[in-house]
């Protein structure tokens, strides 16, 4: 609550995953306008106070908590270049991928820029505390984009973002809430001590290695076969999933395809053969250049075995030992609410800290094959209350937001 009795609103979302379009499309991209209208509607509704009176918000802060862009699943890295390479060619390619991903997310970013420059129009209030629908006032809007594990070089676009009224960073916080991507909680994407420094390149994480040297290469190979149309739901799901979820994604797709009418069923064996070849190539690459991981390099052997097993029809499971080593462990300071864009509630530790909201994809949404589009989960803080931005028919009602013991007020805001 502001000192003068005014109220501000915080909106946090994550994982929009706009790519450069060369291998897969962001599933939520066509619904950006729907999401923006929901945020606008929530801002208007937030002007109504507990006593029923209306007063426009004092300000609106929007934070996209990482992976707004997917700069890993692209053909830019399927030849000799990798995003973690040193040299001018890699730097130029990284920037080109990011610029094209931002262009594909222009519907969202352009509206953000307009709001940041001119404010968000909401009804003004009359002297009796009622909205005046024929007159509007502009609510100041600030927008922050945080870097994630799939757009880790987002900071290279800071100057361009500033020209459009947007800010870029790694953490957003005020006196009540801290927002960050949360990759430090996930061994699959935690880079450890070795990370890029200036133009010297960096050692890839397990997540980067899997996304580039397995998923992107498999999608490229599958797209060049007659199975490409049948693979589209699989491609979308693989591109949006982390290493631990990949076996379940492929297993669900193959089960679904085998039970469908031709031609999908005819292509299953060809696709799983390509998958196993891609897994073998990825495994060889991890031996040549092991990914940086606090869990140790041996986990790549176990992951490769689980990836290969599902290609042989032996079940979509990751070994318990590997899952234990690579499961996210949420650790945050007490005292304020924390919102993490990367970690999902059902991947967080069973006994994590209180006061944490996780916006990462859930198992249900991450493993979905052909079940329709889900928008990234979004939470709203008005005063001291947390609400969920809910868009009927587009986001998953079954996706849990709290990690552990956090009990926000859940109210439909759209």
C-alpha positions, 0 to 999 in steps of 0.5 A: 500500500502506498503512503498516500492511500494509492495502490500499485499493481505488479504483474509477473509472467515468464516462459513466453519462449519466442524463437526465431521461427526456424525450428518451432513456433512459440505456442502462446504467441498467437494469444499475446493480444488476449493476454494483454487484454487480460492484464488491462482488464485486471488493472481496471478491476484493481482500481476497485477498493475493498469498500467498493469505491473506485480509484485508478491504480497509481502505477503498474509494474510488469515483469517477464521473469526469464525465457521470454525468448528461446534463443537455443532451439534454432537452426543457427546452432545446427551447423558448426556454430554454438551459442557458447562459442568464442569469436565474432561469428558466434557473437553475430549469430547470437545477436541475430537470433535474439533480434529475430526472436524479439521481432516475432514477439513484437505484438507483446513488446510493441504494446509494452513499449506503448504502455511504458511511453504513454501509460495505460488508459483506465476509467477515471473516478468521479467525486463519489468514487465511481468509475467514469466510463466516458473519461480515462486517465493514464496509469504509469507503466514500467516493464522489466524483462529478466534474462533466463537460461534460454535467453541468457544474452538478453542483456546484449539488447539493453540499449535497444530496450531502453529506447522503447522504455523497457528495462532488462536485468536479472532480478527485480525487487521491491520491499515486498517481492523479489522476482528472478528466473530462478535458474540457480535452483535447477542443476540442469541450467545452473552453470556453476563456476564456469560461465561466459565472460566478455567475448571468451565464450562459455561452457554449456550447461546440461540444459543448453547442451540438450536444447542445442545438440539434441533437441534442435538437431533432432527437430532439424532431422525430423523436419526433413522427412515425410514424418514432419507434419505428424511431428509438429505437436512433438516439436512444440512440446520438445522445444518447451521442455527441460531435460528431465521431461523429454522422455515423457514427451516422446513417450506420450507422442509415440503412444498417441501416434501409434493409436492414431490413424495413418499416416501418423502411425506409419511414421513413428518408427522412423521418428524414434530411430531419428531420436535414438541417432540424435541421442547418440550424437549428443552423448558423443558430444558430451564426452568430447565437451562435457557440460558444466554441471554441479551434479557432475558429468556422469549424469549425461550418461544416465540421461542418454540412457533414459533418452535412448530407452524411450526410443526403444519403447522401454518406458518414458522414465528418468532414473531415480538417482538422476532425477534426485541429482537434477531436481530443482531445489528452491532456496530463498531468503525469508521475509518477502515473497519470491516469484521464480519464472523457471521452477515449476511447483511440481518440480520444486523440492517437497519441503521448500521454503514458504512464500515462493510462487513458481511459474515454470511449466508444470508436468501436465502442460509440459507433457501435453501433446495436442491438448491445445494452447496454454498461456504462461502462468501469470500472477498479479499482486495488488496491495498485499493480495496475490491473484492469478491472471486467469484466461478461460480456455487458454491457460491451465486451471490445473497448473499449481502456482505456489511451491510450498505452504504459500497460500495466495488469494486466488481470484480470476482476474480476466 
